[in-house]
Every structure is written in structure tokens, then in C-alpha cells.
Amino acid sequence: MYMNRVEIAGYLAKKPEVRYLPSGTPVANARLGQTQRYQDGNQQNQEHTNWHNLSFYGDLSKVALTLDKGDNLYVEGSIEQRQFTPKDGVQRTVTDIVVKHCHLIATPRYSGQASKAAEEAPAVNEHAGEHDGGAIHDDAWPVR
């Protein structure tokens, strides 16, 4: 059995940026931060932030552009690795989360009123190119 599924929540580092693949498919990229707080062996408070690359393909890239720095998101997607060679000639590998669904938990733009921000964001439920489409919702944290 194989499974490639990610569920993650955090805060956007900055407004997503859009670029276009050679096929013309739009893709918006963003970074999501998760800060973990803990006490070390000396009982000192510490924190560490993990950063995750997000990719919103096709029509979902339009939804991503309605998001802004500091928005609190819950994201569902899959992990994908890609390789590229920058101008220095050293091949690099990057791990992205390909977003399939995105839920807006809260936004600082409206003092935590996520429903106003979600009204501005169109819902997307179509397939977009090689990647699944998704939707942005203003519902609360998913209940299991």
C-alpha cells in the first residue's frame, strides 16, 4: 500500500506569488510556518519554526492569491519532490506540499473573522492540469 497525504496547519510567511509552467498552467507558491514551543533539558523555554513550501496549481492558484501574510491555514495535500539546477550548476532537490484543499482558519485582516475573507475567495472544486483542484473554506478546524 502507498499513501501520500499531508495535513498541516500554520501561518503564511508572505502573500503567495504566481508563476506559469511551460504548459501555461499557473502555480502559486507560498511558505507556511509552524512554530513549536518546548522546554529544553535546563527547563528553558525554546521555540523552533519549521517552514513548508506550498504549491497551488491551476484554478487553485487564483484562490491562493486571495490569501495574505499571517493568514492561519489548514492545508491538505501531498508531498512532491522536484529537482532543479540553478545558475551555480549544483543540482538541488526541494520538497513541496501540493495543496488539494485549503481551509482558512483565521486572518489578521479582519480581526480573526475568517468568514469575511472566505467570502472574497472563490471556491474551486475542479481538476487543474495534472494536480487536483481544491477549495478554500471558512469552516472551523476539522472535527474527526
MDTraj code that builds the backbone (N, CA, C; nanometers):
import mdtraj as md
import numpy as np

residues = "MET TYR MET ASN ARG VAL GLU ILE ALA GLY TYR LEU ALA LYS LYS PRO GLU VAL ARG TYR LEU PRO SER GLY THR PRO VAL ALA ASN ALA ARG LEU GLY GLN THR GLN ARG TYR GLN ASP GLY ASN GLN GLN ASN GLN GLU HIS THR ASN TRP HIS ASN LEU SER PHE TYR GLY ASP LEU SER LYS VAL ALA LEU THR LEU ASP LYS GLY ASP ASN LEU TYR VAL GLU GLY SER ILE GLU GLN ARG GLN PHE THR PRO LYS ASP GLY VAL GLN ARG THR VAL THR ASP ILE VAL VAL LYS HIS CYS HIS LEU ILE ALA THR PRO ARG TYR SER GLY GLN ALA SER LYS ALA ALA GLU GLU ALA PRO ALA VAL ASN GLU HIS ALA GLY GLU HIS ASP GLY GLY ALA ILE HIS ASP ASP ALA TRP PRO VAL ARG".split()
xyz = np.array([
    [0.0839, -0.1173, 0.0000],
    [0.0000, 0.0000, 0.0000],
    [0.0888, 0.1241, 0.0000],
    [0.0467, 0.2249, -0.0741],
    [0.1164, 0.3525, -0.0787],
    [0.0178, 0.4636, -0.0441],
    [0.0654, 0.5603, 0.0324],
    [-0.0187, 0.6746, 0.0650],
    [0.0694, 0.7984, 0.0697],
    [0.0230, 0.9055, 0.0087],
    [0.0945, 1.0320, 0.0095],
    [-0.0073, 1.1395, 0.0444],
    [-0.0249, 1.1652, 0.1732],
    [-0.1243, 1.2610, 0.2211],
    [-0.0644, 1.3428, 0.3346],
    [-0.0862, 1.4728, 0.3282],
    [-0.0352, 1.5641, 0.4290],
    [-0.1500, 1.6503, 0.4796],
    [-0.1569, 1.6679, 0.6112],
    [-0.2480, 1.7624, 0.6743],
    [-0.1617, 1.8486, 0.7635],
    [-0.1708, 1.9793, 0.7448],
    [-0.0816, 2.0679, 0.8172],
    [-0.1520, 2.2016, 0.8403],
    [-0.1209, 2.2666, 0.9500],
    [-0.1769, 2.3982, 0.9799],
    [-0.0641, 2.4898, 1.0241],
    [-0.0735, 2.6158, 0.9857],
    [0.0274, 2.7131, 1.0221],
    [-0.0085, 2.8497, 0.9668],
    [0.0911, 2.9367, 0.9623],
    [0.0714, 3.0747, 0.9204],
    [0.1533, 3.1039, 0.7953],
    [0.0943, 3.1806, 0.7016],
    [0.1649, 3.2166, 0.5792],
    [0.2749, 3.3179, 0.6087],
    [0.3919, 3.2938, 0.5517],
    [0.5056, 3.3832, 0.5711],
    [0.4894, 3.5121, 0.4913],
    [0.4284, 3.5040, 0.3733],
    [0.4008, 3.6215, 0.2913],
    [0.2935, 3.5855, 0.1894],
    [0.2459, 3.6842, 0.1172],
    [0.1418, 3.6632, 0.0179],
    [0.1939, 3.5673, -0.0898],
    [0.1135, 3.4677, -0.1323],
    [0.1569, 3.3757, -0.2376],
    [0.1900, 3.4496, -0.3675],
    [0.2859, 3.3957, -0.4412],
    [0.3271, 3.4516, -0.5700],
    [0.2933, 3.3518, -0.6793],
    [0.2503, 3.4004, -0.7952],
    [0.2125, 3.3124, -0.9050],
    [0.3195, 3.3153, -1.0142],
    [0.3399, 3.1998, -1.0748],
    [0.4274, 3.1854, -1.1920],
    [0.3575, 3.0888, -1.2855],
    [0.4121, 3.0689, -1.4029],
    [0.3476, 2.9827, -1.5016],
    [0.4438, 2.8747, -1.5484],
    [0.3919, 2.7526, -1.5569],
    [0.4694, 2.6416, -1.6094],
    [0.4807, 2.6573, -1.7613],
    [0.5755, 2.5880, -1.8268],
    [0.5862, 2.5969, -1.9725],
    [0.4546, 2.5619, -2.0445],
    [0.3713, 2.4792, -1.9808],
    [0.2432, 2.4420, -2.0400],
    [0.1401, 2.5542, -2.0293],
    [0.1721, 2.6599, -1.9524],
    [0.0789, 2.7698, -1.9320],
    [-0.0023, 2.7575, -1.8046],
    [0.0099, 2.6462, -1.7343],
    [-0.0634, 2.6259, -1.6094],
    [-0.0090, 2.7181, -1.5008],
    [-0.0970, 2.7957, -1.4359],
    [-0.0486, 2.8814, -1.3271],
    [-0.0222, 2.7998, -1.2006],
    [0.0784, 2.8408, -1.1260],
    [0.1073, 2.7793, -0.9964],
    [0.1456, 2.8907, -0.8992],
    [0.0785, 2.8938, -0.7861],
    [0.1108, 2.9909, -0.6811],
    [0.1941, 2.9206, -0.5760],
    [0.2975, 2.9881, -0.5303],
    [0.3855, 2.9329, -0.4283],
    [0.3806, 3.0182, -0.3033],
    [0.3867, 2.9509, -0.1882],
    [0.3852, 3.0189, -0.0594],
    [0.4642, 2.9354, 0.0399],
    [0.4924, 2.9947, 0.1551],
    [0.5594, 2.9223, 0.2625],
    [0.4714, 2.9297, 0.3860],
    [0.4586, 2.8145, 0.4509],
    [0.3762, 2.8018, 0.5703],
    [0.4675, 2.7724, 0.6881],
    [0.4551, 2.8497, 0.7939],
    [0.5383, 2.8307, 0.9133],
    [0.4604, 2.7682, 1.0273],
    [0.5286, 2.6795, 1.1000],
    [0.4740, 2.6157, 1.2196],
    [0.5770, 2.6325, 1.3302],
    [0.5401, 2.7014, 1.4363],
    [0.6322, 2.7219, 1.5472],
    [0.5983, 2.6256, 1.6593],
    [0.6997, 2.5515, 1.7022],
    [0.6842, 2.4576, 1.8129],
    [0.7552, 2.5157, 1.9345],
    [0.6862, 2.5172, 2.0458],
    [0.7433, 2.5674, 2.1703],
    [0.7633, 2.4502, 2.2659],
    [0.8776, 2.4523, 2.3342],
    [0.9100, 2.3421, 2.4239],
    [1.0106, 2.3900, 2.5284],
    [1.0352, 2.3062, 2.6289],
    [1.1377, 2.3344, 2.7288],
    [1.2543, 2.2392, 2.7067],
    [1.3746, 2.2943, 2.7087],
    [1.4928, 2.2099, 2.6910],
    [1.5283, 2.1409, 2.8229],
    [1.6386, 2.0699, 2.8263],
    [1.6798, 1.9951, 2.9446],
    [1.7048, 2.0826, 3.0659],
    [1.7330, 2.2114, 3.0436],
    [1.7565, 2.3056, 3.1542],
    [1.6297, 2.3820, 3.1904],
    [1.5153, 2.3338, 3.1448],
    [1.3853, 2.3963, 3.1706],
    [1.3751, 2.5387, 3.1139],
    [1.4530, 2.5667, 3.0102],
    [1.4467, 2.6959, 2.9420],
    [1.3457, 2.6858, 2.8277],
    [1.2617, 2.7873, 2.8129],
    [1.1653, 2.7887, 2.7036],
    [1.2381, 2.8096, 2.5714],
    [1.2052, 2.7257, 2.4765],
    [1.2654, 2.7312, 2.3433],
    [1.1540, 2.7296, 2.2387],
    [1.1871, 2.7735, 2.1192],
    [1.0926, 2.7585, 2.0088],
    [1.1697, 2.7342, 1.8802],
    [1.1064, 2.6609, 1.7924],
    [1.1653, 2.6274, 1.6625],
    [1.0550, 2.6361, 1.5576],
    [1.0841, 2.7018, 1.4453],
    [0.9859, 2.7144, 1.3380],
    [1.0262, 2.6272, 1.2203],
    [0.9348, 2.5407, 1.1779],
    [0.9519, 2.4620, 1.0558],
    [0.8824, 2.5361, 0.9426],
    [0.9466, 2.5414, 0.8261],
    [0.8900, 2.6088, 0.7097],
    [0.8594, 2.5058, 0.6024],
    [0.7414, 2.5173, 0.5419],
    [0.6965, 2.4239, 0.4396],
    [0.6617, 2.5004, 0.3128],
    [0.7090, 2.4511, 0.1988],
    [0.6755, 2.5105, 0.0694],
    [0.5396, 2.4590, 0.0257],
    [0.4508, 2.5492, -0.0146],
    [0.3189, 2.5124, -0.0655],
    [0.3112, 2.5461, -0.2132],
    [0.2474, 2.4581, -0.2924],
    [0.2224, 2.4827, -0.4347],
    [0.0738, 2.4666, -0.4611],
    [0.0121, 2.5710, -0.5176],
    [-0.1295, 2.5726, -0.5540],
    [-0.1365, 2.5734, -0.7063],
    [-0.1812, 2.4643, -0.7691],
    [-0.1831, 2.4531, -0.9150],
    [-0.3182, 2.4909, -0.9749],
    [-0.3145, 2.5379, -1.0996],
    [-0.4355, 2.5638, -1.1782],
    [-0.5248, 2.6680, -1.1154],
    [-0.6564, 2.6395, -1.1158],
    [-0.7533, 2.7341, -1.0621],
    [-0.7321, 2.7605, -0.9133],
    [-0.6728, 2.6667, -0.8441],
    [-0.6463, 2.6861, -0.7012],
    [-0.5442, 2.7986, -0.6791],
    [-0.4624, 2.8290, -0.7810],
    [-0.3675, 2.9397, -0.7674],
    [-0.4404, 3.0727, -0.7536],
    [-0.5579, 3.0854, -0.8168],
    [-0.6382, 3.2087, -0.8031],
    [-0.6878, 3.2232, -0.6597],
    [-0.7262, 3.1133, -0.5995],
    [-0.7707, 3.1147, -0.4601],
    [-0.6543, 3.1545, -0.3703],
    [-0.5351, 3.1010, -0.3985],
    [-0.4181, 3.1308, -0.3158],
    [-0.3869, 3.2802, -0.3166],
    [-0.4133, 3.3468, -0.4282],
    [-0.3825, 3.4889, -0.4378],
    [-0.4749, 3.5752, -0.3526],
    [-0.5838, 3.5186, -0.3019],
    [-0.6712, 3.5930, -0.2103],
    [-0.6183, 3.5863, -0.0671],
    [-0.5189, 3.5015, -0.0432],
    [-0.4598, 3.4862, 0.0898],
    [-0.3526, 3.5915, 0.1106],
    [-0.3166, 3.6141, 0.2356],
    [-0.2181, 3.7173, 0.2660],
    [-0.1260, 3.6719, 0.3785],
    [-0.0190, 3.7454, 0.3960],
    [0.0771, 3.7180, 0.5027],
    [0.0048, 3.7135, 0.6369],
    [0.0367, 3.6115, 0.7174],
    [-0.0198, 3.5988, 0.8507],
    [-0.1481, 3.5189, 0.8577],
    [-0.2080, 3.4858, 0.7430],
    [-0.3295, 3.4048, 0.7450],
    [-0.2998, 3.2676, 0.8057],
    [-0.3892, 3.2214, 0.8910],
    [-0.3769, 3.0910, 0.9548],
    [-0.4528, 2.9908, 0.8686],
    [-0.3819, 2.8904, 0.8141],
    [-0.4399, 2.7948, 0.7205],
    [-0.4300, 2.6524, 0.7704],
    [-0.5284, 2.5732, 0.7319],
    [-0.5240, 2.4272, 0.7431],
    [-0.5182, 2.3785, 0.5991],
    [-0.4171, 2.3002, 0.5653],
    [-0.3933, 2.2566, 0.4277],
    [-0.3932, 2.1052, 0.4203],
    [-0.4569, 2.0520, 0.3163],
    [-0.4499, 1.9095, 0.2837],
    [-0.3844, 1.8986, 0.1466],
    [-0.2970, 1.8009, 0.1326],
    [-0.2304, 1.7840, 0.0037],
    [-0.1415, 1.6623, 0.0031],
    [-0.0431, 1.6646, -0.0852],
    [0.0517, 1.5544, -0.0964],
    [0.1927, 1.6112, -0.1081],
    [0.2902, 1.5279, -0.0771],
    [0.4302, 1.5680, -0.0835],
    [0.4843, 1.5364, -0.2217],
    [0.5579, 1.6318, -0.2754],
    [0.6198, 1.6132, -0.4068],
    [0.7609, 1.6706, -0.4017],
    [0.8556, 1.5973, -0.4567],
    [0.9923, 1.6477, -0.4654],
    [1.0198, 1.6872, -0.6094],
    [1.0944, 1.7961, -0.6254],
    [1.1336, 1.8391, -0.7590],
    [1.2811, 1.8758, -0.7557],
    [1.3447, 1.8567, -0.8685],
    [1.4860, 1.8895, -0.8783],
    [1.5038, 2.0029, -0.9778],
    [1.6035, 2.0859, -0.9501],
    [1.6361, 2.1938, -1.0429],
    [1.7845, 2.2242, -1.0296],
    [1.8371, 2.2898, -1.1323],
    [1.9761, 2.3293, -1.1326],
    [1.9830, 2.4800, -1.1499],
    [2.0197, 2.5538, -1.0443],
    [2.0316, 2.6990, -1.0560],
    [2.1578, 2.7380, -1.1337],
    [2.1810, 2.8663, -1.1433],
    [2.2939, 2.9178, -1.2217],
    [2.4291, 2.8699, -1.1719],
    [2.4389, 2.8328, -1.0429],
    [2.5684, 2.7867, -0.9910],
    [2.6014, 2.6446, -1.0359],
    [2.5055, 2.5767, -1.1033],
    [2.5307, 2.4451, -1.1600],
    [2.5170, 2.3284, -1.0649],
    [2.4839, 2.3539, -0.9382],
    [2.4693, 2.2468, -0.8396],
    [2.3216, 2.2068, -0.8334],
    [2.2947, 2.0791, -0.8653],
    [2.1562, 2.0311, -0.8662],
    [2.1009, 2.0287, -0.7235],
    [1.9760, 2.0762, -0.7091],
    [1.9118, 2.0811, -0.5788],
    [1.7782, 2.0090, -0.5848],
    [1.7358, 1.9589, -0.4678],
    [1.6059, 1.8943, -0.4536],
    [1.5257, 1.9733, -0.3512],
    [1.4002, 2.0014, -0.3858],
    [1.3108, 2.0765, -0.2986],
    [1.1869, 1.9918, -0.2746],
    [1.1364, 1.9936, -0.1518],
    [1.0143, 1.9221, -0.1185],
    [0.9017, 2.0234, -0.1025],
    [0.7923, 2.0002, -0.1763],
    [0.6750, 2.0871, -0.1724],
    [0.5548, 2.0087, -0.1225],
    [0.4590, 2.0815, -0.0667],
    [0.3273, 2.0256, -0.0394],
    [0.2373, 2.0767, -0.1513],
    [0.1862, 1.9854, -0.2327],
    [0.0934, 2.0220, -0.3398],
    [-0.0450, 2.0289, -0.2763],
    [-0.0995, 2.1502, -0.2687],
    [-0.2253, 2.1749, -0.1985],
    [-0.3426, 2.1244, -0.2815],
    [-0.4288, 2.0462, -0.2166],
    [-0.5515, 1.9979, -0.2806],
    [-0.6732, 2.0650, -0.2194],
    [-0.6661, 2.0963, -0.0897],
    [-0.7735, 2.1670, -0.0189],
    [-0.7088, 2.2610, 0.0811],
    [-0.7704, 2.3759, 0.0992],
    [-0.7166, 2.4767, 0.1886],
    [-0.8317, 2.5372, 0.2674],
    [-0.8196, 2.5382, 0.3986],
    [-0.9230, 2.5931, 0.4862],
    [-0.8649, 2.7129, 0.5594],
    [-0.9275, 2.8270, 0.5451],
    [-0.8842, 2.9469, 0.6148],
    [-0.9358, 2.9408, 0.7581],
    [-0.8450, 2.9320, 0.8547],
    [-0.8826, 2.9245, 0.9954],
    [-0.9080, 3.0651, 1.0489],
    [-0.8138, 3.1551, 1.0253],
    [-0.8266, 3.2927, 1.0732],
    [-0.7365, 3.3819, 0.9896],
    [-0.7681, 3.5092, 0.9892],
    [-0.6876, 3.6051, 0.9159],
    [-0.6745, 3.7332, 0.9978],
    [-0.5553, 3.7904, 1.0039],
    [-0.5389, 3.9141, 1.0802],
    [-0.6061, 4.0339, 1.0128],
    [-0.6397, 4.0228, 0.8841],
    [-0.7013, 4.1348, 0.8112],
    [-0.8378, 4.1716, 0.8675],
    [-0.9098, 4.0761, 0.9225],
    [-1.0449, 4.1002, 0.9712],
    [-1.0586, 4.0640, 1.1185],
    [-0.9538, 4.0847, 1.1943],
    [-0.9552, 4.0589, 1.3384],
    [-1.0067, 3.9193, 1.3726],
    [-0.9614, 3.8198, 1.2959],
    [-0.9986, 3.6817, 1.3235],
    [-1.1316, 3.6397, 1.2646],
    [-1.1970, 3.7237, 1.1847],
    [-1.3248, 3.6874, 1.1242],
    [-1.2989, 3.6236, 0.9885],
    [-1.2726, 3.4961, 0.9874],
    [-1.2359, 3.4253, 0.8651],
    [-1.3478, 3.4255, 0.7628],
    [-1.4727, 3.4362, 0.8036],
    [-1.5828, 3.4275, 0.7089],
    [-1.5807, 3.5412, 0.6082],
    [-1.5399, 3.6631, 0.6485],
    [-1.5333, 3.7747, 0.5544],
    [-1.4279, 3.7489, 0.4475],
    [-1.3125, 3.6970, 0.4887],
    [-1.2070, 3.6689, 0.3915],
    [-1.2495, 3.5575, 0.2972],
    [-1.3188, 3.4582, 0.3488],
    [-1.3608, 3.3462, 0.2652],
    [-1.4665, 3.3888, 0.1647],
    [-1.5481, 3.4898, 0.1977],
    [-1.6478, 3.5384, 0.1019],
    [-1.5806, 3.5955, -0.0215],
    [-1.4595, 3.6528, -0.0053],
    [-1.3869, 3.7096, -0.1175],
    [-1.3199, 3.6021, -0.2026],
    [-1.2978, 3.4858, -0.1471],
    [-1.2250, 3.3799, -0.2165],
    [-1.3217, 3.2859, -0.2874],
    [-1.3048, 3.2678, -0.4185],
    [-1.3934, 3.1767, -0.4894],
    [-1.3648, 3.0324, -0.4525],
    [-1.4677, 2.9515, -0.4441],
    [-1.4499, 2.8087, -0.4179],
    [-1.4095, 2.7401, -0.5471],
    [-1.3133, 2.6497, -0.5388],
    [-1.2652, 2.5789, -0.6566],
    [-1.2769, 2.4303, -0.6304],
    [-1.3466, 2.3596, -0.7155],
    [-1.3630, 2.2157, -0.6990],
    [-1.3323, 2.1405, -0.8274],
    [-1.2585, 2.2030, -0.9177],
    [-1.2294, 2.1414, -1.0463],
    [-1.0892, 2.0833, -1.0453],
    [-1.0645, 1.9907, -1.1380],
    [-0.9286, 1.9401, -1.1550],
    [-0.8518, 2.0438, -1.2333],
    [-0.7257, 2.0636, -1.1991],
    [-0.6432, 2.1644, -1.2641],
    [-0.5174, 2.0990, -1.3178],
    [-0.5135, 2.0735, -1.4456],
    [-0.3952, 2.0135, -1.5067],
    [-0.3674, 1.8767, -1.4486],
    [-0.2425, 1.8537, -1.4105],
    [-0.2012, 1.7251, -1.3576],
    [-0.2335, 1.7103, -1.2094],
    [-0.2703, 1.8198, -1.1428],
    [-0.2933, 1.8176, -0.9990],
    [-0.4411, 1.8396, -0.9702],
    [-0.4866, 1.7852, -0.8591],
    [-0.6260, 1.8024, -0.8189],
    [-0.6523, 1.9462, -0.7798],
    [-0.7727, 1.9926, -0.8056],
    [-0.8163, 2.1234, -0.7584],
    [-0.8555, 2.1112, -0.6131],
    [-0.9009, 2.2196, -0.5547],
    [-0.9408, 2.2166, -0.4151],
    [-1.0297, 2.3337, -0.3857],
    [-1.0509, 2.3606, -0.2629],
    [-1.1368, 2.4715, -0.2250],
    [-1.0837, 2.5365, -0.0991],
    [-1.1189, 2.6603, -0.0817],
    [-1.0882, 2.7283, 0.0431],
    [-1.2207, 2.7474, 0.1152],
    [-1.2233, 2.7194, 0.2425],
    [-1.3455, 2.7241, 0.3208],
    [-1.3227, 2.8073, 0.4453],
    [-1.4302, 2.8584, 0.5013],
    [-1.4176, 2.9352, 0.6239],
    [-1.4619, 2.8544, 0.7455],
    [-1.4814, 2.7247, 0.7285],
    [-1.5257, 2.6443, 0.8414],
    [-1.4152, 2.6273, 0.9440],
    [-1.4553, 2.5868, 1.0633],
    [-1.3612, 2.5736, 1.1739],
    [-1.2691, 2.4540, 1.1506],
    [-1.1763, 2.4375, 1.2411],
    [-1.0836, 2.3262, 1.2355],
    [-1.1608, 2.1965, 1.2171],
    [-1.1181, 2.1086, 1.1278],
    [-1.1947, 1.9873, 1.1008],
    [-1.2080, 1.8983, 1.2249],
    [-1.3250, 1.8460, 1.2452],
    [-1.3515, 1.7560, 1.3579],
    [-1.3406, 1.6129, 1.3072],
    [-1.2708, 1.5288, 1.3770],
    [-1.2524, 1.3894, 1.3351],
    [-1.3393, 1.3005, 1.4206],
])
top = md.Topology()
chain = top.add_chain()
for i, resn in enumerate(residues, 1):
    res = top.add_residue(resn, chain, resSeq=i)
    for name in ("N", "CA", "C"):
        top.add_atom(name, md.element.get_by_symbol(name[0]), res)
traj = md.Trajectory(xyz[None], top)
